[in-house]
Amino acid sequence: MSRSGRRRRPPASERQSKPVAPPGLPGGVYRPLSSAEVERIVAAAVEVLERTGIEVVESPCREVFRKAGARVDADNDRVYLDARMVEEGLARAAKEVLLAGRAPRHDLRLGGPRVYMGTGGQAVKILDLDGGVRETRLSDNYHIGRLCDPLEHIHFYMRPVVSRDLANDDIDVNQFYACLAATEKHVMANAYQAERVADLRAMAEVIAGGPEALAARPVISFTACWTVSPLRYAPETVEILDRLVAEGLPVVISSAPQAGATSPAALAGTLVQITAEQLSGVVYVNLLNPGHPLIMGCVPAQADLRTGAFVGGSAEFALLNAACAQIAQHLELPLYNSSGISDSKLPDAQAGLEKGITGLAAALAGANYIHHSAGFLESLLTVAYEQFVIDNDINGEIMRLLRGIEVTPESLSLEVIDEVCKGPGHFLGHPQTLSRMTSEYLYPKLLDRDSRDDWEEKGGQDLREAARTRARQILAEHWPQALSPEIDRALRRRFRILLPEAEMRPAA
């Protein structure tokens, strides 16, 4: 009650219903590097390009560098870039890149410290909901997509598994089709063959509504792992990158060195190397097409120096990816990087720990496109259907932390404190409490907060079994029609689509 004795109505700002943890929130509050250290790393990366150079075999790519003024050592297949070329490449580079959803609510505007979290990777094994382990199939890309479609804290859909049941000639078109048929969220994948890029653009044009519509709102994008660390270009992938740039399609240039194996064991040295690799790619793509929708792709990891095995769930992995966010913001480039990789083989406590620390570090640092944040186990080899459901809750908690605490005259609550302390003595029935229930607090879909008695009465499921139950429910009930029947027929007439139509509807 107010001092006048009348119940105070919550202000309009409190009555409005807004998402508690929306996509695109700004990060940038976690800074493992000082500003001076970021500048030293970037300067050292430029020195690497001048002093060590990059390996580029005789190719159109090397000729592009040579014509732009790079020094070429043809005997050793090395190209050397000076500071001028790097500065000019950065000056031409896009500062923001739109990755469009089929509906604007799913748009991703990459740049600055805005944060989006989603799927990723190329898993080759999957944990079935029945508990078995098998090879991944084309249909998994479709079914995982429709599982992720209603999960609000998985903001984009990057093709998560390799279609092990397809020949290479059929993978490119079919993996994109399976993903685009499952969700209206933005879809990203790689291209296996350069000659398929034009087909993929044609498919996207059919879905987007024509070439102009696709150019304005690109509903697909690509990764191109064009380097083999340390500092070597992969000719076949460079050819694919060239085609993607020629078609005007958004592309990530991804490099993934492992500290101690394919980059220095010193974490700062790995950051220097990956920054040098990225800067060379920024120069190259902007020589081909100034201002191209290009995304810096930093996926640094580490090797366990006791065994040489890939490690993706460590504090060092978290530090490296958070530091890359700082470097990208310093360079004013959009960033794709990584979190949520677990080295555990099951959705267990180890997986939760590793996903939590790596996801939180990348998000709080302001990484833009955080892939691998949902579904992955066994150091990227495996996904599990139930893990996507668990990770949706983890991502939601991370995004809620990112939003922080709103401090306004209303939220300081002076009048509310005064009313309650001089009135009923508790806040549960106060209008502010009711209005803030859904605007201030995030309620996870899966994490259990019941009393033990209530939990036992509901079946006493642990987190993994509860996630399996939820995944089964979604897969049984959620059949999105992301492609209209007309568009689907047009795609099936034009391309060799191998996902059976019967797979895309409930069993009779």
C-alpha positions as CSV (number, residue, x, y, z in Angstrom):
1,M,0.0,0.0,0.0
2,S,1.1,3.6,-0.6
3,R,1.1,6.2,2.1
4,S,-2.3,7.4,0.8
5,G,-3.7,3.9,1.6
6,R,-4.2,3.0,-2.1
7,R,-2.5,0.0,-3.8
8,R,0.1,1.3,-6.2
9,R,-0.2,0.2,-9.8
10,P,3.1,-1.0,-11.3
11,P,4.6,1.6,-13.7
12,A,4.3,0.8,-17.4
13,S,7.9,-0.3,-17.7
14,E,7.2,-3.1,-15.2
15,R,3.9,-4.1,-16.8
16,Q,5.4,-4.7,-20.2
17,S,6.3,-8.3,-21.0
18,K,9.8,-8.7,-22.5
19,P,12.0,-11.7,-23.0
20,V,14.1,-12.3,-19.9
21,A,17.1,-13.5,-21.8
22,P,16.8,-12.4,-25.5
23,P,19.4,-13.1,-28.2
24,G,21.8,-10.4,-29.2
25,L,22.5,-9.1,-25.7
26,P,25.8,-7.3,-25.4
27,G,28.8,-8.9,-23.6
28,G,32.2,-7.5,-23.2
29,V,32.4,-7.4,-19.4
30,Y,34.9,-10.3,-19.1
31,R,38.3,-9.2,-20.3
32,P,41.1,-11.8,-19.8
33,L,43.5,-9.4,-21.6
34,S,44.3,-5.8,-20.9
35,S,43.9,-3.3,-23.8
36,A,47.7,-3.1,-24.0
37,E,48.0,-6.9,-24.2
38,V,45.5,-7.0,-27.0
39,E,47.5,-4.4,-29.0
40,R,50.7,-6.4,-28.4
41,I,49.1,-9.6,-29.7
42,V,47.8,-7.9,-32.8
43,A,51.2,-6.2,-33.4
44,A,52.9,-9.5,-33.0
45,A,50.5,-11.2,-35.5
46,V,51.4,-8.5,-38.1
47,E,55.0,-9.1,-37.5
48,V,54.5,-12.9,-38.0
49,L,52.9,-12.1,-41.4
50,E,55.9,-9.9,-42.4
51,R,58.6,-12.2,-40.9
52,T,57.3,-15.8,-41.2
53,G,54.6,-15.4,-43.8
54,I,52.0,-18.0,-44.8
55,E,52.4,-21.0,-47.0
56,V,50.4,-20.6,-50.3
57,V,51.1,-22.9,-53.2
58,E,51.1,-21.7,-56.7
59,S,47.4,-20.8,-57.4
60,P,45.1,-18.0,-58.2
61,C,45.1,-17.1,-54.5
62,R,48.8,-16.6,-54.5
63,E,48.5,-14.4,-57.7
64,V,45.9,-12.2,-55.9
65,F,48.4,-11.6,-53.1
66,R,51.3,-10.9,-55.5
67,K,49.3,-8.4,-57.6
68,A,48.4,-6.6,-54.4
69,G,52.0,-6.1,-53.5
70,A,52.8,-9.1,-51.3
71,R,56.3,-10.5,-51.4
72,V,56.2,-14.0,-52.8
73,D,58.9,-16.6,-52.3
74,A,58.0,-19.1,-55.0
75,D,60.8,-21.5,-54.1
76,N,59.3,-22.0,-50.6
77,D,55.7,-21.3,-51.4
78,R,55.5,-18.5,-48.9
79,V,53.7,-15.2,-49.1
80,Y,54.6,-12.2,-46.9
81,L,52.2,-9.5,-46.0
82,D,53.3,-6.1,-44.6
83,A,51.5,-3.8,-42.2
84,R,50.2,-1.7,-45.0
85,M,48.3,-4.6,-46.6
86,V,46.8,-5.5,-43.2
87,E,45.7,-2.0,-42.5
88,E,44.1,-1.7,-45.9
89,G,42.4,-5.1,-45.5
90,L,40.9,-4.0,-42.2
91,A,39.8,-0.7,-43.6
92,R,37.8,-2.5,-46.3
93,A,36.3,-5.2,-44.1
94,A,32.7,-5.3,-43.1
95,K,32.1,-4.2,-39.5
96,E,28.7,-5.9,-39.2
97,V,27.2,-8.9,-40.9
98,L,23.6,-9.9,-41.1
99,L,22.8,-13.6,-41.0
100,A,19.0,-13.5,-41.6
101,G,16.4,-15.9,-40.2
102,R,13.4,-16.6,-42.4
103,A,11.5,-14.5,-39.9
104,P,13.1,-11.3,-38.6
105,R,12.9,-12.4,-35.0
106,H,15.6,-14.9,-35.8
107,D,18.0,-12.4,-37.4
108,L,21.6,-12.3,-36.2
109,R,23.5,-9.0,-36.4
110,L,27.1,-9.9,-35.9
111,G,29.5,-7.3,-34.7
112,G,30.5,-5.4,-31.6
113,P,29.8,-7.4,-28.4
114,R,26.4,-8.8,-29.4
115,V,26.0,-12.5,-28.4
116,Y,24.2,-15.4,-30.1
117,M,24.5,-19.0,-29.1
118,G,23.7,-22.1,-31.3
119,T,24.7,-25.4,-32.7
120,G,27.7,-26.3,-34.8
121,G,30.3,-28.9,-35.6
122,Q,30.6,-32.0,-37.7
123,A,29.9,-34.9,-35.3
124,V,30.2,-38.4,-36.7
125,K,28.4,-40.3,-33.9
126,I,25.1,-39.8,-32.1
127,L,23.6,-41.0,-28.9
128,D,20.2,-42.3,-29.6
129,L,17.4,-41.5,-27.2
130,D,17.3,-45.3,-26.6
131,G,20.9,-45.2,-25.3
132,G,22.7,-46.6,-28.3
133,V,25.7,-45.1,-30.2
134,R,25.6,-45.1,-34.0
135,E,26.9,-43.2,-37.0
136,T,25.2,-40.0,-38.0
137,R,22.8,-39.8,-40.9
138,L,21.2,-37.1,-43.1
139,S,18.0,-37.5,-41.2
140,D,19.7,-36.5,-38.0
141,N,20.3,-33.0,-39.4
142,Y,16.5,-32.7,-40.0
143,H,15.4,-34.2,-36.7
144,I,17.9,-32.3,-34.6
145,G,16.8,-29.1,-36.4
146,R,13.2,-29.6,-35.5
147,L,14.2,-30.4,-31.9
148,C,16.1,-27.2,-31.7
149,D,13.4,-25.1,-33.5
150,P,11.3,-24.4,-30.4
151,L,14.3,-24.2,-28.0
152,E,14.5,-20.4,-27.6
153,H,18.1,-20.2,-26.3
154,I,19.5,-21.9,-29.4
155,H,19.5,-18.9,-31.6
156,F,20.8,-20.4,-34.9
157,Y,21.1,-23.8,-36.5
158,M,24.6,-24.7,-37.8
159,R,24.5,-28.2,-39.3
160,P,25.6,-30.4,-36.4
161,V,26.4,-33.8,-37.9
162,V,28.0,-35.3,-41.0
163,S,25.7,-37.2,-43.2
164,R,27.6,-40.5,-43.1
165,D,25.0,-42.2,-45.3
166,L,25.6,-40.0,-48.3
167,A,28.2,-39.9,-51.0
168,N,30.2,-36.7,-51.2
169,D,28.4,-35.5,-54.4
170,D,25.1,-35.5,-52.5
171,I,26.1,-34.0,-49.2
172,D,26.2,-30.2,-49.9
173,V,22.6,-29.8,-51.2
174,N,21.1,-32.4,-48.9
175,Q,22.6,-31.1,-45.6
176,F,21.4,-27.6,-46.4
177,Y,17.9,-28.9,-47.4
178,A,17.6,-31.0,-44.2
179,C,18.4,-28.0,-42.0
180,L,16.3,-25.5,-43.9
181,A,13.3,-27.9,-43.8
182,A,13.5,-28.2,-40.1
183,T,13.7,-24.6,-38.8
184,E,13.3,-20.9,-39.8
185,K,16.4,-20.0,-37.8
186,H,19.5,-19.0,-39.7
187,V,21.3,-22.0,-41.2
188,M,25.1,-22.3,-41.7
189,A,27.1,-25.2,-43.0
190,N,30.2,-25.8,-45.0
191,A,30.5,-26.8,-48.7
192,Y,32.4,-29.9,-49.6
193,Q,32.8,-29.2,-53.3
194,A,33.4,-25.9,-55.0
195,E,31.2,-26.8,-58.0
196,R,28.2,-27.2,-55.6
197,V,28.3,-23.6,-54.4
198,A,26.2,-22.3,-57.3
199,D,23.6,-24.9,-56.5
200,L,23.5,-23.9,-52.9
201,R,23.0,-20.3,-53.8
202,A,20.2,-21.3,-56.3
203,M,18.5,-23.3,-53.5
204,A,18.7,-20.3,-51.1
205,E,17.2,-18.0,-53.8
206,V,14.2,-20.3,-54.2
207,I,13.7,-20.2,-50.4
208,A,14.4,-16.5,-50.0
209,G,12.3,-15.4,-53.0
210,G,14.9,-14.5,-55.6
211,P,18.5,-13.2,-55.9
212,E,17.6,-9.7,-54.6
213,A,15.8,-11.0,-51.6
214,L,18.7,-13.3,-50.8
215,A,21.2,-10.5,-51.1
216,A,19.1,-8.4,-48.7
217,R,18.4,-11.2,-46.3
218,P,20.9,-14.0,-46.5
219,V,19.2,-17.0,-45.0
220,I,22.2,-19.3,-45.4
221,S,25.9,-18.8,-44.7
222,F,29.1,-20.9,-44.8
223,T,32.2,-21.8,-43.0
224,A,35.5,-22.3,-44.8
225,C,38.3,-23.9,-42.9
226,W,40.8,-22.4,-45.4
227,T,43.9,-22.7,-43.2
228,V,45.8,-25.7,-41.9
229,S,47.6,-24.5,-38.8
230,P,50.2,-23.4,-38.6
231,L,50.0,-20.7,-41.3
232,R,49.3,-22.8,-44.3
233,Y,46.4,-22.4,-46.8
234,A,44.5,-25.5,-47.9
235,P,44.2,-25.2,-51.7
236,E,40.9,-27.1,-52.0
237,T,39.2,-25.0,-49.4
238,V,40.6,-21.8,-50.8
239,E,38.9,-22.7,-54.1
240,I,35.6,-23.1,-52.2
241,L,36.2,-19.8,-50.4
242,D,36.7,-18.1,-53.8
243,R,33.4,-19.4,-55.1
244,L,31.5,-18.3,-52.0
245,V,33.0,-14.8,-52.3
246,A,32.2,-14.7,-56.0
247,E,28.5,-15.6,-55.2
248,G,28.4,-12.9,-52.5
249,L,27.5,-15.4,-49.7
250,P,28.3,-14.7,-46.1
251,V,31.3,-16.7,-45.0
252,V,33.3,-17.5,-41.9
253,I,37.1,-18.0,-42.4
254,S,37.7,-20.5,-39.7
255,S,41.1,-21.5,-38.2
256,A,41.3,-24.0,-35.3
257,P,44.9,-24.4,-34.0
258,Q,45.5,-26.6,-30.9
259,A,47.8,-25.0,-28.4
260,G,50.8,-27.3,-27.9
261,A,50.3,-29.2,-31.2
262,T,49.5,-27.0,-34.2
263,S,50.2,-23.7,-32.4
264,P,52.5,-22.7,-29.5
265,A,51.9,-24.1,-26.1
266,A,52.1,-20.6,-24.7
267,L,48.5,-19.3,-24.8
268,A,49.6,-15.9,-25.9
269,G,51.6,-17.5,-28.8
270,T,48.5,-19.3,-29.9
271,L,46.6,-16.0,-30.0
272,V,49.3,-14.5,-32.0
273,Q,49.2,-17.3,-34.6
274,I,45.5,-17.4,-34.9
275,T,45.3,-13.7,-35.3
276,A,47.9,-13.8,-38.0
277,E,46.0,-16.5,-39.8
278,Q,42.8,-14.5,-39.6
279,L,44.4,-11.2,-40.7
280,S,45.8,-12.9,-43.8
281,G,42.2,-14.1,-44.6
282,V,40.7,-10.7,-44.0
283,V,43.3,-9.2,-46.4
284,Y,42.7,-11.9,-49.0
285,V,38.8,-11.9,-49.1
286,N,38.8,-8.1,-49.1
287,L,41.1,-8.1,-52.1
288,L,38.6,-10.3,-53.9
289,N,35.6,-8.3,-52.9
290,P,36.0,-5.2,-50.6
291,G,33.4,-5.2,-47.8
292,H,32.3,-8.8,-48.4
293,P,30.1,-10.2,-45.6
294,L,33.1,-11.9,-43.9
295,I,33.2,-13.2,-40.3
296,M,36.4,-13.7,-38.4
297,G,36.5,-17.4,-37.4
298,C,38.6,-18.2,-34.3
299,V,38.2,-21.6,-32.8
300,P,41.4,-22.1,-30.7
301,A,41.6,-25.2,-28.6
302,Q,44.4,-27.1,-26.9
303,A,46.1,-30.5,-26.9
304,D,46.4,-32.4,-23.6
305,L,50.1,-32.3,-23.5
306,R,50.2,-35.6,-21.6
307,T,48.5,-37.5,-24.5
308,G,48.2,-35.1,-27.5
309,A,44.4,-35.5,-27.5
310,F,42.1,-32.6,-28.4
311,V,40.7,-30.8,-25.4
312,G,37.6,-28.6,-25.6
313,G,36.2,-28.3,-22.1
314,S,39.0,-26.7,-20.2
315,A,39.6,-23.3,-18.6
316,E,42.4,-22.7,-21.1
317,F,39.9,-23.3,-24.0
318,A,37.5,-20.8,-22.3
319,L,40.3,-18.2,-21.9
320,L,41.5,-18.5,-25.5
321,N,38.0,-18.1,-27.0
322,A,37.2,-15.2,-24.6
323,A,40.5,-13.5,-25.6
324,C,39.6,-13.9,-29.3
325,A,36.4,-11.9,-28.6
326,Q,38.5,-9.1,-27.3
327,I,40.8,-9.2,-30.3
328,A,37.8,-9.2,-32.7
329,Q,36.3,-6.2,-31.0
330,H,39.6,-4.4,-31.1
331,L,39.8,-5.1,-34.9
332,E,36.1,-4.2,-35.3
333,L,35.4,-7.5,-37.0
334,P,32.4,-9.8,-36.5
335,L,33.4,-13.0,-34.7
336,Y,32.5,-16.7,-34.9
337,N,34.0,-18.8,-32.1
338,S,33.3,-21.6,-29.8
339,S,32.0,-22.9,-26.5
340,G,30.0,-25.7,-25.0
341,I,32.4,-28.5,-26.1
342,S,32.7,-31.2,-23.6
343,D,35.2,-34.0,-23.4
344,S,32.8,-36.2,-21.5
345,K,31.2,-39.1,-23.3
346,L,27.8,-38.7,-21.7
347,P,25.4,-35.9,-20.6
348,D,26.8,-35.9,-17.1
349,A,28.2,-33.6,-14.4
350,Q,31.5,-33.2,-16.3
351,A,29.6,-32.1,-19.4
352,G,27.6,-29.5,-17.4
353,L,30.8,-28.1,-15.8
354,E,32.7,-27.8,-19.1
355,K,29.8,-26.4,-21.0
356,G,29.0,-23.8,-18.3
357,I,32.5,-22.4,-17.9
358,T,33.3,-22.2,-21.6
359,G,29.9,-20.8,-22.6
360,L,29.9,-18.2,-19.9
361,A,33.4,-17.0,-20.7
362,A,32.7,-16.6,-24.4
363,A,29.4,-14.8,-23.8
364,L,30.6,-12.5,-21.1
365,A,33.5,-11.6,-23.4
366,G,31.1,-10.6,-26.1
367,A,31.7,-13.3,-28.8
368,N,29.1,-12.8,-31.5
369,Y,28.4,-16.3,-33.0
370,I,29.1,-18.9,-30.4
371,H,28.8,-22.2,-32.2
372,H,29.1,-25.7,-30.5
373,S,27.1,-24.3,-27.6
374,A,24.5,-27.1,-27.9
375,G,24.5,-30.8,-28.2
376,F,28.2,-31.8,-28.3
377,L,30.1,-34.4,-26.4
378,E,33.3,-36.5,-26.7
379,S,35.4,-33.6,-27.9
380,L,33.1,-32.8,-30.9
381,L,32.9,-36.4,-32.1
382,T,29.4,-37.1,-30.7
383,V,26.1,-35.3,-30.2
384,A,23.1,-36.5,-28.1
385,Y,19.5,-35.5,-28.7
386,E,18.9,-34.9,-25.0
387,Q,22.0,-32.8,-24.7
388,F,20.5,-30.1,-27.0
389,V,17.6,-29.8,-24.5
390,I,20.0,-29.6,-21.5
391,D,22.2,-27.0,-23.3
392,N,19.1,-24.9,-24.1
393,D,18.7,-24.3,-20.4
394,I,22.5,-23.7,-19.9
395,N,22.4,-21.1,-22.7
396,G,19.4,-19.5,-21.1
397,E,21.1,-19.1,-17.8
398,I,24.2,-17.7,-19.5
399,M,22.1,-15.2,-21.5
400,R,20.3,-14.1,-18.3
401,L,23.7,-13.5,-16.6
402,L,24.6,-11.4,-19.7
403,R,21.6,-9.2,-19.3
404,G,22.7,-8.3,-15.8
405,I,20.7,-6.2,-13.3
406,E,18.5,-3.3,-14.4
407,V,19.0,-0.3,-12.1
408,T,16.3,2.4,-12.6
409,P,14.2,4.6,-10.2
410,E,11.5,1.9,-10.3
411,S,13.8,-1.1,-9.8
412,L,15.5,0.5,-6.8
413,S,12.2,-0.1,-5.2
414,L,12.3,2.6,-2.5
415,E,8.5,3.0,-2.5
416,V,7.9,-0.8,-2.6
417,I,10.2,-1.3,0.4
418,D,8.5,1.4,2.3
419,E,5.0,0.1,1.5
420,V,5.8,-3.5,2.6
421,C,7.7,-2.6,5.7
422,K,4.8,-0.4,6.9
423,G,2.2,-2.9,5.7
424,P,1.9,-6.7,5.3
425,G,5.6,-7.4,6.0
426,H,6.3,-9.5,2.9
427,F,6.7,-9.0,-0.8
428,L,5.0,-12.0,-2.3
429,G,1.6,-10.3,-2.9
430,H,2.9,-7.0,-3.9
431,P,2.1,-5.8,-7.5
432,Q,5.8,-5.3,-8.3
433,T,6.5,-8.9,-7.5
434,L,3.7,-10.1,-9.7
435,S,4.8,-7.8,-12.6
436,R,8.5,-8.8,-12.3
437,M,7.9,-12.6,-12.1
438,T,8.2,-13.0,-15.9
439,S,10.3,-9.9,-16.8
440,E,13.1,-10.2,-14.1
441,Y,13.4,-14.0,-13.6
442,L,14.2,-16.8,-16.0
443,Y,12.5,-20.1,-15.4
444,P,14.4,-23.0,-17.0
445,K,12.4,-25.5,-18.8
446,L,14.3,-28.6,-17.5
447,L,16.4,-27.8,-14.4
448,D,14.5,-29.2,-11.4
449,R,13.6,-26.9,-8.4
450,D,11.0,-29.1,-6.8
451,S,11.1,-30.3,-3.2
452,R,12.4,-33.9,-2.9
453,D,8.9,-35.2,-2.2
454,D,7.4,-33.5,-5.3
455,W,10.4,-34.6,-7.4
456,E,9.9,-38.2,-6.3
457,E,6.2,-38.0,-6.8
458,K,6.8,-36.9,-10.5
459,G,9.0,-39.9,-11.1
460,G,12.4,-38.9,-9.6
461,Q,14.1,-38.4,-13.0
462,D,17.7,-37.2,-13.1
463,L,18.5,-34.4,-15.5
464,R,19.5,-36.7,-18.4
465,E,16.3,-38.8,-18.2
466,A,14.2,-35.6,-17.9
467,A,15.9,-34.3,-21.0
468,R,15.2,-37.5,-22.9
469,T,11.6,-37.2,-21.9
470,R,11.4,-33.6,-23.2
471,A,13.3,-34.5,-26.4
472,R,10.9,-37.4,-27.1
473,Q,7.9,-35.1,-26.6
474,I,9.2,-32.4,-28.9
475,L,10.1,-34.9,-31.6
476,A,6.7,-36.6,-31.4
477,E,4.8,-33.3,-31.5
478,H,6.8,-30.6,-33.2
479,W,6.7,-30.9,-37.0
480,P,7.5,-27.4,-38.4
481,Q,6.6,-26.6,-42.0
482,A,9.6,-24.4,-42.5
483,L,9.3,-24.9,-46.3
484,S,6.0,-24.4,-47.9
485,P,4.7,-27.3,-50.0
486,E,5.2,-25.2,-53.1
487,I,8.9,-24.4,-52.3
488,D,9.5,-28.0,-51.2
489,R,8.2,-29.3,-54.6
490,A,10.3,-26.7,-56.5
491,L,13.4,-27.9,-54.6
492,R,12.7,-31.5,-55.2
493,R,12.1,-31.0,-58.9
494,R,15.4,-29.0,-59.3
495,F,17.8,-30.9,-57.0
496,R,18.5,-34.4,-56.0
497,I,16.9,-34.3,-52.6
498,L,17.3,-37.6,-50.7
499,L,15.5,-37.0,-47.4
500,P,12.2,-39.0,-47.9
501,E,9.0,-37.0,-47.5
502,A,7.7,-39.7,-45.2
503,E,10.6,-38.8,-42.8
504,M,9.2,-35.3,-42.5
505,R,5.8,-36.1,-41.0
506,P,4.6,-38.2,-38.0
507,A,4.3,-41.9,-38.4
508,A,0.8,-43.0,-39.1
